[in-house]
Amino acid sequence: MRRAAIGLLVGALAAGGCRQDSAGPPDKPNPEAQQFQPPERAPFMLRFEAEGVDGGTVTLESLRGNVVLVDLFGTWCPPCRAATPALVSLYERYRGQGFEIVGLAYERVRTVDEAKASVRVYQRDFKVPYALALGPEELLKMVPDGFEGYPTMLLVDRQGLGRQSYVGYERGEEETLAAAIEKLLAEPGGP
């Protein structure tokens, strides 16, 4: 991914994401697919209340004052699975500085209990230390420029405003995320 100051950074889905309507892995990577960086945009509103996989409720409001990465993912999605170790590493690297991650899972199962069970297995297998919850459908409508696929990562500043959006994931892109996280952590209002 290219570095974005404030704006939307979108990776080509064919190169690293699962389409919302896909039943399996993404199409074969397209070597000609280009990522782009549109002009700067205003921060966007984002809020959610989600059912935690281990009980309780997870809200963005409860994390205000922290920089938050909201990861919209599916345990069935290969790029989401590839991104998770990088997100765990970023969480460990920045959590003591006012950084949080919330993973919101969108599962392809019949019941809430099946979805929670799938996500708990995923949490155990990937040793995910941050909060995981079932993703509310209405959140997908808040993604800037429309939801395109999984994973979608929304970076939220300390005031609770969305500042960046990333679609898809390819190995090595965690340094782009790290630079964006560091920029938001350095903004006034931090600890």
matplotlib code that plots the C-alpha trace (Angstrom):
import matplotlib.pyplot as plt

x = [0.0, 1.1, 1.2, -1.8, -1.8, -5.5, -7.7, -8.7, -6.3, -7.8, -6.0, -7.4, -9.6, -8.3, -4.8, -5.6, -9.2, -12.3, -15.3, -18.4, -20.3, -17.4, -17.9, -14.2, -10.7, -10.3, -9.6, -6.0, -3.9, -3.8, -0.2, -1.5, -3.9, -2.9, -3.6, -4.5, -4.6, -7.5, -7.2, -7.4, -10.9, -12.6, -12.7, -15.8, -18.3, -18.1, -19.9, -20.9, -22.2, -21.2, -21.7, -18.4, -17.6, -16.9, -19.9, -20.4, -20.7, -17.9, -18.4, -16.2, -17.4, -15.9, -12.4, -12.5, -9.2, -7.3, -6.3, -8.3, -8.0, -11.3, -10.8, -13.8, -12.9, -14.1, -12.5, -13.2, -11.3, -7.6, -6.4, -8.0, -6.1, -2.9, -3.4, -4.1, -0.5, 0.5, -2.4, -1.4, 2.2, 1.0, -1.2, 1.7, 3.9, 1.6, -0.9, 1.0, 0.8, -3.0, -3.7, -6.4, -7.7, -11.2, -11.9, -15.4, -16.2, -18.7, -19.2, -20.9, -22.7, -26.4, -26.5, -24.9, -23.6, -21.8, -20.3, -19.0, -17.6, -15.8, -14.3, -13.2, -11.3, -9.7, -8.8, -7.1, -5.3, -4.0, -3.4, -5.4, -5.0, -7.5, -11.2, -13.2, -16.9, -19.6, -19.8, -23.0, -24.4, -25.1, -21.4, -20.8, -22.9, -20.6, -17.5, -16.4, -17.2, -19.1, -18.0, -16.0, -14.6, -12.7, -10.6, -11.5, -9.5, -10.8, -8.3, -10.0, -8.4, -8.6, -11.8, -13.6, -13.4, -12.5, -9.4, -8.3, -9.7, -7.8, -9.3, -7.5, -4.2, -0.9, 2.2, 4.4, 1.6, 1.8, 4.5, 2.0, -0.4, 2.3, 3.2, -0.5, -0.9, 2.2, 0.9, -2.4, -0.7, 1.4, -1.6, -2.5, -4.9, -2.8, -1.5]
y = [0.0, 3.5, 5.9, 8.2, 11.4, 11.7, 9.9, 6.6, 4.0, 1.2, -1.9, -3.6, -6.4, -8.8, -8.3, -8.8, -9.0, -11.1, -9.7, -9.5, -11.9, -14.4, -17.9, -18.7, -17.4, -14.3, -14.5, -15.1, -11.9, -9.5, -8.2, -5.1, -4.1, -0.7, 0.8, 4.4, 7.3, 9.7, 13.4, 14.1, 13.7, 14.9, 12.5, 10.2, 9.2, 5.7, 4.0, 0.5, -1.8, -5.4, -8.6, -9.9, -13.5, -14.1, -12.2, -8.5, -5.7, -3.9, -0.3, 2.2, 4.8, 2.8, 3.1, 6.9, 8.5, 5.7, 5.3, 2.3, 0.0, -1.6, -4.8, -6.0, -9.6, -13.2, -16.3, -17.8, -15.1, -15.9, -12.3, -11.7, -14.8, -13.5, -10.0, -11.3, -12.1, -8.6, -7.0, -9.0, -7.7, -4.1, -4.4, -5.7, -2.9, 0.0, -1.1, 0.6, 3.9, 4.3, 2.0, -0.6, -3.1, -4.4, -7.3, -7.5, -10.9, -11.4, -15.1, -17.3, -19.6, -20.1, -19.1, -16.7, -19.5, -21.1, -17.7, -17.2, -20.7, -20.1, -16.8, -18.3, -21.0, -18.3, -16.3, -19.3, -20.4, -17.0, -16.0, -12.8, -10.6, -7.9, -7.8, -9.8, -9.4, -10.2, -7.4, -5.5, -5.3, -1.5, -0.8, -1.9, 1.1, 3.5, 2.5, 5.5, 5.1, 1.9, -1.5, -3.5, -6.5, -8.2, -7.3, -3.7, -1.8, 1.5, 3.6, 5.9, 8.8, 9.6, 11.7, 8.7, 10.0, 7.6, 8.9, 6.1, 3.0, 0.1, -2.7, -6.0, -7.0, -8.3, -9.2, -6.2, -3.7, -3.6, -0.9, 1.4, 0.8, 1.4, 4.8, 5.8, 4.6, 6.5, 9.7, 9.5, 8.5, 11.7, 14.0, 16.2, 14.7, 11.6, 10.4]
z = [0.0, -0.6, 2.4, 2.7, 4.8, 5.3, 2.9, 1.4, 0.3, -1.7, -2.8, -5.9, -4.7, -7.3, -5.8, -2.2, -0.9, -0.8, -2.5, -0.3, -2.6, -3.2, -1.9, -1.6, -2.2, -4.4, -8.1, -9.2, -8.4, -11.3, -11.7, -13.5, -10.7, -9.4, -6.0, -6.0, -3.6, -4.1, -2.9, 0.8, 2.3, 5.4, 8.4, 8.3, 11.0, 12.3, 15.2, 16.1, 18.9, 18.4, 20.2, 21.6, 20.8, 24.5, 25.8, 26.4, 24.0, 22.0, 21.0, 19.3, 21.8, 24.7, 23.0, 22.5, 23.4, 21.7, 18.1, 16.9, 13.9, 13.1, 11.1, 9.1, 8.3, 7.8, 9.2, 5.7, 3.8, 2.8, 2.8, 6.2, 7.5, 6.0, 7.6, 11.1, 12.2, 11.0, 13.0, 16.1, 15.7, 15.3, 18.4, 20.4, 19.1, 19.9, 22.5, 25.3, 23.4, 23.2, 20.3, 20.1, 17.5, 17.2, 14.8, 13.6, 12.0, 9.2, 9.0, 6.5, 8.9, 9.8, 13.5, 15.8, 17.9, 14.9, 14.1, 17.6, 17.6, 14.3, 15.6, 18.9, 17.0, 14.8, 18.0, 19.5, 16.3, 15.6, 19.2, 18.8, 21.9, 20.9, 21.0, 18.5, 17.9, 15.3, 12.8, 12.6, 9.0, 9.4, 9.8, 6.3, 5.1, 7.0, 5.0, 2.9, -0.8, -0.1, 1.2, -1.4, 0.3, 3.1, 4.9, 5.2, 7.9, 9.2, 11.1, 13.7, 15.6, 19.3, 18.8, 17.2, 13.6, 10.8, 9.1, 6.6, 5.0, 3.5, 1.4, 1.0, 2.3, 0.9, 2.9, 3.8, 4.0, 7.8, 7.5, 5.7, 8.6, 11.1, 9.6, 9.7, 13.3, 14.4, 12.7, 14.6, 17.9, 17.5, 17.1, 20.1, 22.6, 23.3, 26.7]

ax = plt.figure().add_subplot(projection="3d")
ax.plot(x, y, z, "-o")
ax.set_aspect("equal")
plt.show()
